[in-house]
Amino acid sequence: MDYARLGFRCGLEIHQQLEGKKLFCSCPTLNSDKEANIRFERRLRAVAGETGNVDVAAKHEMEKGKNVFYIANTEDVCLVEMDEDPPHEMNKDALYTALQVSLLLHCRIVENIQVMRKTVVDGSNVSGFQRTALVGMDGYLESSLGRVTIPTICLEEEAAQKIEETTSSVTYRLDRLGIPLIEIATGSALKNPEHVKEVAGALGMVLRSVQGIKRGIGTIRQDVNVSIKGGARTEVKGFQELRSITKVIDFEVQRQVDLLNAGKKPVEEVRKAEPDFTTSFLRPMPGSARMYPETDVAPIKISPSWLKAIQLPVLMSERLGSCEKQYGVNKEKLNALMKPMDDGNTAFSVFEAVVKECRGLKPAYICEALLAFPTELLEKFPDGDTSKVVGKHWISLFKAIDDGLIAKESLVDALGDIALGKEFSLDKFRLEKVDLEKEVRSLIKEKPGLSFGAYMGMLMGKFKGKVDGKKAAEMLHKILDKPVH
């Protein structure tokens, strides 16, 4: 599509969870798997905000008339999450991290941080509102298509996790409620879907450069606001993988084009990204009527001395020069590792973790394996889903190779099992105790006069990666009386 001709406009929102304690209490920031021992029920209703009006999106949710059930474990939540106790003082560690991110993105820090209540009555917040605070304004990020503005950066509390929904009720689990969340909003001048994806990746790189940022699937998500000339601003929510951004935007633009071609006027609304990259209606677009001040949390004054004391980390993208010398891997390859994985990590962060933990593996080998993986996997396992392979899988398998438990040649096969959704077992790929000298001499006697490569292929084919390729090559060279290269 010709996005410029269509009058394409798009803004991006990044939501990133933080480590440590929750934003307004001392409960841990985790997604608990403990059995729930608390259950209670609420009915939520919309109230007028600071403007004196009831927000249209809140009214829409209230009119559904659903009972809201909450479950939790007492070890993971307290009375704050249950809205039976006022919020405690704002988590200063979370605020410090938000200030770091704001400064890295060239924002102007607000002098007084005022916590606001944002009306949310779909049940995802027990109180009926989400607490949010503006931290930074008027920032920017450089991209390949020019400077991208960042009007606001907020620090807010994460919503509860939806467990089940029926026509009459909805059930949420509370361990996620209250986790500190940084929200970064860009301007609406992103040029096309690939530009949106680039900016999302760049913002992810900035976030991963800062300590205290959560890692893994579900800890970062993106929303996009999309419109075209003659259409209407649509907020699309619900996708976490960067690879889906371009497809979701394409489908939404095409939806608005089709409506206009049919003589229908698109309306402003919030839509959900579906697994097939189409979107479905969620609720009307919320407005300013849903905001009003939080009276239970005192404003926080950000003094110049506090700002001056904030230490900014070196961005991952700026570390490549020193890493090139440190690891003996060229800068271009290290830069290629900066692309985000589907669990929120970059291949570069996995690379550094493996280099640190696996002293017996050369950084060049680790880098090449990470870069070649998507192509090699899809060639060998065309039905594999690379998004299922995340950082923890790489680290555990590289560690197994370093410990001599599996061969390098088994890496793609092992990752293939994960990509295909099979139950992974290290034993399946564990090295066998083989008398290599006996096997090599037997093979040469049976098939004399073949090349080194032919013999190696036969050996590795016979043992299917369950012998060490390097040791097999050394033994073959020794018996063939050829120098080892």
Secondary structure as UniProt FT lines:
FT   TURN            3..7
FT   STRAND          9..18
FT   STRAND          38..42
FT   TURN            50..51
FT   HELIX           56..62
FT   TURN            63..64
FT   STRAND          67..72
FT   TURN            74..76
FT   TURN            79..83
FT   HELIX           92..104
FT   TURN            105..106
FT   STRAND          108..109
FT   STRAND          112..113
FT   STRAND          115..119
FT   TURN            126..127
FT   STRAND          129..143
FT   TURN            144..145
FT   STRAND          146..157
FT   STRAND          161..165
FT   STRAND          169..173
FT   TURN            175..178
FT   STRAND          180..185
FT   HELIX           193..208
FT   TURN            211..212
FT   TURN            217..218
FT   STRAND          220..227
FT   TURN            229..230
FT   STRAND          234..239
FT   HELIX           242..244
FT   HELIX           245..261
FT   TURN            262..263
FT   STRAND          269..273
FT   TURN            275..276
FT   STRAND          279..284
FT   HELIX           288..290
FT   STRAND          291..293
FT   STRAND          300..301
FT   HELIX           304..309
FT   HELIX           316..319
FT   HELIX           320..327
FT   HELIX           331..336
FT   TURN            337..338
FT   TURN            342..343
FT   HELIX           347..357
FT   TURN            359..360
FT   HELIX           363..380
FT   TURN            382..383
FT   HELIX           386..388
FT   HELIX           391..402
FT   TURN            403..404
FT   HELIX           408..410
FT   HELIX           411..419
FT   TURN            420..421
FT   HELIX           426..429
FT   HELIX           436..446
FT   TURN            448..449
FT   HELIX           452..463
FT   TURN            464..465
FT   HELIX           469..480
//
